[in-house]
Amino acid sequence: GIGTLLIGACIDEAKKLGYKKIITEVSITAKPFFIRKGFVITEPILCDISGMKIKYYQMEYYLD
């Protein structure tokens, strides 16, 4: 779908620019999508917003 096309475009552009990796922060819902695309979790993050705990993840994708 569209997410796959967007990730592909980002990866292609990052490679053209000579980047070594992509770093992103994703929701718990988006995590499986990013894992399927080759991203790895580098840090789970727990954020407190007005007393509500929100979990999200910092993830990285290493470019070759």
mmCIF file as gemmi writes it, N, C-alpha and C atoms, coordinates in Angstrom:
data_model
loop_
_atom_site.group_PDB
_atom_site.id
_atom_site.type_symbol
_atom_site.label_atom_id
_atom_site.label_alt_id
_atom_site.label_comp_id
_atom_site.label_asym_id
_atom_site.label_entity_id
_atom_site.label_seq_id
_atom_site.pdbx_PDB_ins_code
_atom_site.Cartn_x
_atom_site.Cartn_y
_atom_site.Cartn_z
_atom_site.occupancy
_atom_site.B_iso_or_equiv
_atom_site.pdbx_formal_charge
_atom_site.auth_seq_id
_atom_site.auth_asym_id
_atom_site.pdbx_PDB_model_num
ATOM 1 N N . GLY Axp A 1 ? 0.78 -1.181 0 1 0 ? 1 A 1
ATOM 2 C CA . GLY Axp A 1 ? 0 0 0 1 0 ? 1 A 1
ATOM 3 C C . GLY Axp A 1 ? 0.835 1.265 0 1 0 ? 1 A 1
ATOM 4 N N . ILE Axp A 2 ? 0.191 2.301 0.384 1 0 ? 2 A 1
ATOM 5 C CA . ILE Axp A 2 ? 0.807 3.631 0.374 1 0 ? 2 A 1
ATOM 6 C C . ILE Axp A 2 ? 1.955 3.739 1.378 1 0 ? 2 A 1
ATOM 7 N N . GLY Axp A 3 ? 1.815 3.068 2.532 1 0 ? 3 A 1
ATOM 8 C CA . GLY Axp A 3 ? 2.89 3.098 3.532 1 0 ? 3 A 1
ATOM 9 C C . GLY Axp A 3 ? 4.174 2.497 2.987 1 0 ? 3 A 1
ATOM 10 N N . THR Axp A 4 ? 4.043 1.393 2.273 1 0 ? 4 A 1
ATOM 11 C CA . THR Axp A 4 ? 5.205 0.738 1.677 1 0 ? 4 A 1
ATOM 12 C C . THR Axp A 4 ? 5.862 1.648 0.647 1 0 ? 4 A 1
ATOM 13 N N . LEU Axp A 5 ? 5.052 2.331 -0.168 1 0 ? 5 A 1
ATOM 14 C CA . LEU Axp A 5 ? 5.605 3.262 -1.152 1 0 ? 5 A 1
ATOM 15 C C . LEU Axp A 5 ? 6.33 4.429 -0.48 1 0 ? 5 A 1
ATOM 16 N N . LEU Axp A 6 ? 5.749 4.954 0.594 1 0 ? 6 A 1
ATOM 17 C CA . LEU Axp A 6 ? 6.375 6.077 1.306 1 0 ? 6 A 1
ATOM 18 C C . LEU Axp A 6 ? 7.697 5.673 1.953 1 0 ? 6 A 1
ATOM 19 N N . ILE Axp A 7 ? 7.699 4.517 2.615 1 0 ? 7 A 1
ATOM 20 C CA . ILE Axp A 7 ? 8.943 4.043 3.241 1 0 ? 7 A 1
ATOM 21 C C . ILE Axp A 7 ? 10.012 3.817 2.177 1 0 ? 7 A 1
ATOM 22 N N . GLY Axp A 8 ? 9.617 3.205 1.062 1 0 ? 8 A 1
ATOM 23 C CA . GLY Axp A 8 ? 10.559 2.971 -0.03 1 0 ? 8 A 1
ATOM 24 C C . GLY Axp A 8 ? 11.155 4.258 -0.556 1 0 ? 8 A 1
ATOM 25 N N . ALA Axp A 9 ? 10.321 5.29 -0.73 1 0 ? 9 A 1
ATOM 26 C CA . ALA Axp A 9 ? 10.811 6.585 -1.209 1 0 ? 9 A 1
ATOM 27 C C . ALA Axp A 9 ? 11.768 7.216 -0.201 1 0 ? 9 A 1
ATOM 28 N N . CYS Axp A 10 ? 11.455 7.098 1.08 1 0 ? 10 A 1
ATOM 29 C CA . CYS Axp A 10 ? 12.337 7.651 2.127 1 0 ? 10 A 1
ATOM 30 C C . CYS Axp A 10 ? 13.68 6.938 2.137 1 0 ? 10 A 1
ATOM 31 N N . ILE Axp A 11 ? 13.648 5.625 2.026 1 0 ? 11 A 1
ATOM 32 C CA . ILE Axp A 11 ? 14.892 4.841 2.019 1 0 ? 11 A 1
ATOM 33 C C . ILE Axp A 11 ? 15.729 5.195 0.795 1 0 ? 11 A 1
ATOM 34 N N . ASP Axp A 12 ? 15.098 5.275 -0.38 1 0 ? 12 A 1
ATOM 35 C CA . ASP Axp A 12 ? 15.829 5.636 -1.594 1 0 ? 12 A 1
ATOM 36 C C . ASP Axp A 12 ? 16.479 7.012 -1.472 1 0 ? 12 A 1
ATOM 37 N N . GLU Axp A 13 ? 15.738 7.979 -0.947 1 0 ? 13 A 1
ATOM 38 C CA . GLU Axp A 13 ? 16.271 9.34 -0.798 1 0 ? 13 A 1
ATOM 39 C C . GLU Axp A 13 ? 17.421 9.376 0.217 1 0 ? 13 A 1
ATOM 40 N N . ALA Axp A 14 ? 17.269 8.662 1.318 1 0 ? 14 A 1
ATOM 41 C CA . ALA Axp A 14 ? 18.329 8.623 2.333 1 0 ? 14 A 1
ATOM 42 C C . ALA Axp A 14 ? 19.607 8.025 1.748 1 0 ? 14 A 1
ATOM 43 N N . LYS Axp A 15 ? 19.468 6.986 0.923 1 0 ? 15 A 1
ATOM 44 C CA . LYS Axp A 15 ? 20.644 6.384 0.272 1 0 ? 15 A 1
ATOM 45 C C . LYS Axp A 15 ? 21.305 7.378 -0.672 1 0 ? 15 A 1
ATOM 46 N N . LYS Axp A 16 ? 20.498 8.104 -1.46 1 0 ? 16 A 1
ATOM 47 C CA . LYS Axp A 16 ? 21.044 9.107 -2.389 1 0 ? 16 A 1
ATOM 48 C C . LYS Axp A 16 ? 21.827 10.176 -1.642 1 0 ? 16 A 1
ATOM 49 N N . LEU Axp A 17 ? 21.351 10.524 -0.443 1 0 ? 17 A 1
ATOM 50 C CA . LEU Axp A 17 ? 22.005 11.56 0.354 1 0 ? 17 A 1
ATOM 51 C C . LEU Axp A 17 ? 23.204 11.033 1.145 1 0 ? 17 A 1
ATOM 52 N N . GLY Axp A 18 ? 23.444 9.721 1.084 1 0 ? 18 A 1
ATOM 53 C CA . GLY Axp A 18 ? 24.603 9.14 1.749 1 0 ? 18 A 1
ATOM 54 C C . GLY Axp A 18 ? 24.415 8.837 3.222 1 0 ? 18 A 1
ATOM 55 N N . TYR Axp A 19 ? 23.174 8.797 3.684 1 0 ? 19 A 1
ATOM 56 C CA . TYR Axp A 19 ? 22.931 8.49 5.094 1 0 ? 19 A 1
ATOM 57 C C . TYR Axp A 19 ? 23.261 7.035 5.395 1 0 ? 19 A 1
ATOM 58 N N . LYS Axp A 20 ? 23.645 6.774 6.62 1 0 ? 20 A 1
ATOM 59 C CA . LYS Axp A 20 ? 23.972 5.418 7.077 1 0 ? 20 A 1
ATOM 60 C C . LYS Axp A 20 ? 22.774 4.725 7.709 1 0 ? 20 A 1
ATOM 61 N N . LYS Axp A 21 ? 21.846 5.516 8.278 1 0 ? 21 A 1
ATOM 62 C CA . LYS Axp A 21 ? 20.663 4.929 8.891 1 0 ? 21 A 1
ATOM 63 C C . LYS Axp A 21 ? 19.544 5.954 8.967 1 0 ? 21 A 1
ATOM 64 N N . ILE Axp A 22 ? 18.334 5.422 9.137 1 0 ? 22 A 1
ATOM 65 C CA . ILE Axp A 22 ? 17.14 6.239 9.342 1 0 ? 22 A 1
ATOM 66 C C . ILE Axp A 22 ? 16.681 5.982 10.766 1 0 ? 22 A 1
ATOM 67 N N . ILE Axp A 23 ? 16.349 7.028 11.491 1 0 ? 23 A 1
ATOM 68 C CA . ILE Axp A 23 ? 15.837 6.913 12.852 1 0 ? 23 A 1
ATOM 69 C C . ILE Axp A 23 ? 14.42 7.483 12.868 1 0 ? 23 A 1
ATOM 70 N N . THR Axp A 24 ? 13.497 6.776 13.507 1 0 ? 24 A 1
ATOM 71 C CA . THR Axp A 24 ? 12.122 7.246 13.603 1 0 ? 24 A 1
ATOM 72 C C . THR Axp A 24 ? 11.527 6.854 14.941 1 0 ? 24 A 1
ATOM 73 N N . GLU Axp A 25 ? 10.449 7.493 15.31 1 0 ? 25 A 1
ATOM 74 C CA . GLU Axp A 25 ? 9.678 7.118 16.494 1 0 ? 25 A 1
ATOM 75 C C . GLU Axp A 25 ? 8.293 6.706 16.018 1 0 ? 25 A 1
ATOM 76 N N . VAL Axp A 26 ? 7.846 5.533 16.443 1 0 ? 26 A 1
ATOM 77 C CA . VAL Axp A 26 ? 6.579 4.991 15.941 1 0 ? 26 A 1
ATOM 78 C C . VAL Axp A 26 ? 5.681 4.553 17.09 1 0 ? 26 A 1
ATOM 79 N N . SER Axp A 27 ? 4.392 4.56 16.802 1 0 ? 27 A 1
ATOM 80 C CA . SER Axp A 27 ? 3.407 4.123 17.788 1 0 ? 27 A 1
ATOM 81 C C . SER Axp A 27 ? 3.435 2.605 17.93 1 0 ? 27 A 1
ATOM 82 N N . ILE Axp A 28 ? 2.811 2.129 18.989 1 0 ? 28 A 1
ATOM 83 C CA . ILE Axp A 28 ? 2.708 0.692 19.215 1 0 ? 28 A 1
ATOM 84 C C . ILE Axp A 28 ? 1.94 0.019 18.063 1 0 ? 28 A 1
ATOM 85 N N . THR Axp A 29 ? 1.004 0.746 17.458 1 0 ? 29 A 1
ATOM 86 C CA . THR Axp A 29 ? 0.225 0.219 16.34 1 0 ? 29 A 1
ATOM 87 C C . THR Axp A 29 ? 1.069 0.11 15.067 1 0 ? 29 A 1
ATOM 88 N N . ALA Axp A 30 ? 1.956 1.073 14.841 1 0 ? 30 A 1
ATOM 89 C CA . ALA Axp A 30 ? 2.786 1.093 13.635 1 0 ? 30 A 1
ATOM 90 C C . ALA Axp A 30 ? 4.002 0.172 13.741 1 0 ? 30 A 1
ATOM 91 N N . LYS Axp A 31 ? 4.358 -0.228 14.946 1 0 ? 31 A 1
ATOM 92 C CA . LYS Axp A 31 ? 5.571 -1.027 15.16 1 0 ? 31 A 1
ATOM 93 C C . LYS Axp A 31 ? 5.658 -2.268 14.271 1 0 ? 31 A 1
ATOM 94 N N . PRO Axp A 32 ? 4.622 -3.099 14.157 1 0 ? 32 A 1
ATOM 95 C CA . PRO Axp A 32 ? 4.741 -4.301 13.3 1 0 ? 32 A 1
ATOM 96 C C . PRO Axp A 32 ? 5.035 -3.972 11.831 1 0 ? 32 A 1
ATOM 97 N N . PHE Axp A 33 ? 4.428 -2.897 11.317 1 0 ? 33 A 1
ATOM 98 C CA . PHE Axp A 33 ? 4.685 -2.471 9.936 1 0 ? 33 A 1
ATOM 99 C C . PHE Axp A 33 ? 6.164 -2.152 9.75 1 0 ? 33 A 1
ATOM 100 N N . PHE Axp A 34 ? 6.729 -1.358 10.652 1 0 ? 34 A 1
ATOM 101 C CA . PHE Axp A 34 ? 8.13 -0.962 10.529 1 0 ? 34 A 1
ATOM 102 C C . PHE Axp A 34 ? 9.066 -2.152 10.702 1 0 ? 34 A 1
ATOM 103 N N . ILE Axp A 35 ? 8.725 -3.082 11.574 1 0 ? 35 A 1
ATOM 104 C CA . ILE Axp A 35 ? 9.535 -4.295 11.736 1 0 ? 35 A 1
ATOM 105 C C . ILE Axp A 35 ? 9.543 -5.085 10.427 1 0 ? 35 A 1
ATOM 106 N N . ARG Axp A 36 ? 8.386 -5.226 9.791 1 0 ? 36 A 1
ATOM 107 C CA . ARG Axp A 36 ? 8.313 -5.943 8.51 1 0 ? 36 A 1
ATOM 108 C C . ARG Axp A 36 ? 9.158 -5.257 7.433 1 0 ? 36 A 1
ATOM 109 N N . LYS Axp A 37 ? 9.35 -3.966 7.542 1 0 ? 37 A 1
ATOM 110 C CA . LYS Axp A 37 ? 10.143 -3.221 6.56 1 0 ? 37 A 1
ATOM 111 C C . LYS Axp A 37 ? 11.629 -3.212 6.895 1 0 ? 37 A 1
ATOM 112 N N . GLY Axp A 38 ? 12.028 -3.87 7.981 1 0 ? 38 A 1
ATOM 113 C CA . GLY Axp A 38 ? 13.442 -3.996 8.307 1 0 ? 38 A 1
ATOM 114 C C . GLY Axp A 38 ? 13.953 -3.077 9.401 1 0 ? 38 A 1
ATOM 115 N N . PHE Axp A 39 ? 13.082 -2.308 10.022 1 0 ? 39 A 1
ATOM 116 C CA . PHE Axp A 39 ? 13.493 -1.448 11.129 1 0 ? 39 A 1
ATOM 117 C C . PHE Axp A 39 ? 13.654 -2.292 12.389 1 0 ? 39 A 1
ATOM 118 N N . VAL Axp A 40 ? 14.535 -1.858 13.276 1 0 ? 40 A 1
ATOM 119 C CA . VAL Axp A 40 ? 14.738 -2.534 14.559 1 0 ? 40 A 1
ATOM 120 C C . VAL Axp A 40 ? 14.482 -1.553 15.691 1 0 ? 40 A 1
ATOM 121 N N . ILE Axp A 41 ? 13.951 -2.063 16.78 1 0 ? 41 A 1
ATOM 122 C CA . ILE Axp A 41 ? 13.682 -1.232 17.956 1 0 ? 41 A 1
ATOM 123 C C . ILE Axp A 41 ? 14.995 -0.93 18.656 1 0 ? 41 A 1
ATOM 124 N N . THR Axp A 42 ? 15.245 0.351 18.913 1 0 ? 42 A 1
ATOM 125 C CA . THR Axp A 42 ? 16.437 0.719 19.671 1 0 ? 42 A 1
ATOM 126 C C . THR Axp A 42 ? 16.091 1.15 21.091 1 0 ? 42 A 1
ATOM 127 N N . GLU Axp A 43 ? 14.835 1.589 21.272 1 0 ? 43 A 1
ATOM 128 C CA . GLU Axp A 43 ? 14.439 2.025 22.614 1 0 ? 43 A 1
ATOM 129 C C . GLU Axp A 43 ? 12.918 2.128 22.731 1 0 ? 43 A 1
ATOM 130 N N . PRO Axp A 44 ? 12.343 1.388 23.689 1 0 ? 44 A 1
ATOM 131 C CA . PRO Axp A 44 ? 10.928 1.632 23.982 1 0 ? 44 A 1
ATOM 132 C C . PRO Axp A 44 ? 10.828 2.888 24.854 1 0 ? 44 A 1
ATOM 133 N N . ILE Axp A 45 ? 9.811 3.699 24.623 1 0 ? 45 A 1
ATOM 134 C CA . ILE Axp A 45 ? 9.67 4.957 25.351 1 0 ? 45 A 1
ATOM 135 C C . ILE Axp A 45 ? 8.283 5.015 25.976 1 0 ? 45 A 1
ATOM 136 N N . LEU Axp A 46 ? 8.211 5.381 27.242 1 0 ? 46 A 1
ATOM 137 C CA . LEU Axp A 46 ? 6.944 5.55 27.941 1 0 ? 46 A 1
ATOM 138 C C . LEU Axp A 46 ? 6.8 7.03 28.288 1 0 ? 46 A 1
ATOM 139 N N . CYS Axp A 47 ? 5.77 7.641 27.765 1 0 ? 47 A 1
ATOM 140 C CA . CYS Axp A 47 ? 5.543 9.075 27.924 1 0 ? 47 A 1
ATOM 141 C C . CYS Axp A 47 ? 4.284 9.286 28.758 1 0 ? 47 A 1
ATOM 142 N N . ASP Axp A 48 ? 4.316 10.255 29.649 1 0 ? 48 A 1
ATOM 143 C CA . ASP Axp A 48 ? 3.154 10.586 30.464 1 0 ? 48 A 1
ATOM 144 C C . ASP Axp A 48 ? 2.539 11.885 29.934 1 0 ? 48 A 1
ATOM 145 N N . ILE Axp A 49 ? 1.316 11.79 29.432 1 0 ? 49 A 1
ATOM 146 C CA . ILE Axp A 49 ? 0.603 12.961 28.934 1 0 ? 49 A 1
ATOM 147 C C . ILE Axp A 49 ? -0.654 13.141 29.774 1 0 ? 49 A 1
ATOM 148 N N . SER Axp A 50 ? -0.645 14.151 30.633 1 0 ? 50 A 1
ATOM 149 C CA . SER Axp A 50 ? -1.784 14.436 31.523 1 0 ? 50 A 1
ATOM 150 C C . SER Axp A 50 ? -2.223 13.209 32.309 1 0 ? 50 A 1
ATOM 151 N N . GLY Axp A 51 ? -1.258 12.449 32.795 1 0 ? 51 A 1
ATOM 152 C CA . GLY Axp A 51 ? -1.557 11.265 33.594 1 0 ? 51 A 1
ATOM 153 C C . GLY Axp A 51 ? -1.808 10.006 32.781 1 0 ? 51 A 1
ATOM 154 N N . MET Axp A 52 ? -1.844 10.108 31.468 1 0 ? 52 A 1
ATOM 155 C CA . MET Axp A 52 ? -2.052 8.937 30.619 1 0 ? 52 A 1
ATOM 156 C C . MET Axp A 52 ? -0.702 8.462 30.087 1 0 ? 52 A 1
ATOM 157 N N . LYS Axp A 53 ? -0.409 7.199 30.283 1 0 ? 53 A 1
ATOM 158 C CA . LYS Axp A 53 ? 0.858 6.629 29.819 1 0 ? 53 A 1
ATOM 159 C C . LYS Axp A 53 ? 0.711 6.214 28.355 1 0 ? 53 A 1
ATOM 160 N N . ILE Axp A 54 ? 1.613 6.71 27.522 1 0 ? 54 A 1
ATOM 161 C CA . ILE Axp A 54 ? 1.634 6.392 26.102 1 0 ? 54 A 1
ATOM 162 C C . ILE Axp A 54 ? 2.969 5.712 25.799 1 0 ? 54 A 1
ATOM 163 N N . LYS Axp A 55 ? 2.908 4.529 25.173 1 0 ? 55 A 1
ATOM 164 C CA . LYS Axp A 55 ? 4.123 3.804 24.82 1 0 ? 55 A 1
ATOM 165 C C . LYS Axp A 55 ? 4.36 3.946 23.32 1 0 ? 55 A 1
ATOM 166 N N . TYR Axp A 56 ? 5.608 4.261 22.967 1 0 ? 56 A 1
ATOM 167 C CA . TYR Axp A 56 ? 6.01 4.281 21.572 1 0 ? 56 A 1
ATOM 168 C C . TYR Axp A 56 ? 7.459 3.807 21.488 1 0 ? 56 A 1
ATOM 169 N N . TYR Axp A 57 ? 7.989 3.741 20.288 1 0 ? 57 A 1
ATOM 170 C CA . TYR Axp A 57 ? 9.297 3.123 20.092 1 0 ? 57 A 1
ATOM 171 C C . TYR Axp A 57 ? 10.186 3.968 19.197 1 0 ? 57 A 1
ATOM 172 N N . GLN Axp A 58 ? 11.46 4.056 19.57 1 0 ? 58 A 1
ATOM 173 C CA . GLN Axp A 58 ? 12.458 4.591 18.663 1 0 ? 58 A 1
ATOM 174 C C . GLN Axp A 58 ? 12.971 3.399 17.863 1 0 ? 58 A 1
ATOM 175 N N . MET Axp A 59 ? 13.032 3.558 16.542 1 0 ? 59 A 1
ATOM 176 C CA . MET Axp A 59 ? 13.476 2.468 15.677 1 0 ? 59 A 1
ATOM 177 C C . MET Axp A 59 ? 14.499 2.994 14.686 1 0 ? 59 A 1
ATOM 178 N N . GLU Axp A 60 ? 15.335 2.083 14.184 1 0 ? 60 A 1
ATOM 179 C CA . GLU Axp A 60 ? 16.359 2.435 13.211 1 0 ? 60 A 1
ATOM 180 C C . GLU Axp A 60 ? 16.323 1.481 12.04 1 0 ? 60 A 1
ATOM 181 N N . TYR Axp A 61 ? 16.716 2.003 10.887 1 0 ? 61 A 1
ATOM 182 C CA . TYR Axp A 61 ? 16.866 1.194 9.676 1 0 ? 61 A 1
ATOM 183 C C . TYR Axp A 61 ? 18.255 1.483 9.143 1 0 ? 61 A 1
ATOM 184 N N . TYR Axp A 62 ? 19.08 0.442 9.021 1 0 ? 62 A 1
ATOM 185 C CA . TYR Axp A 62 ? 20.45 0.614 8.559 1 0 ? 62 A 1
ATOM 186 C C . TYR Axp A 62 ? 20.508 0.476 7.045 1 0 ? 62 A 1
ATOM 187 N N . LEU Axp A 63 ? 21.078 1.47 6.403 1 0 ? 63 A 1
ATOM 188 C CA . LEU Axp A 63 ? 21.207 1.489 4.944 1 0 ? 63 A 1
ATOM 189 C C . LEU Axp A 63 ? 22.511 0.831 4.528 1 0 ? 63 A 1
ATOM 190 N N . ASP Axp A 64 ? 22.51 0.134 3.396 1 0 ? 64 A 1
ATOM 191 C CA . ASP Axp A 64 ? 23.756 -0.5 2.919 1 0 ? 64 A 1
ATOM 192 C C . ASP Axp A 64 ? 24.402 0.31 1.846 1 0 ? 64 A 1
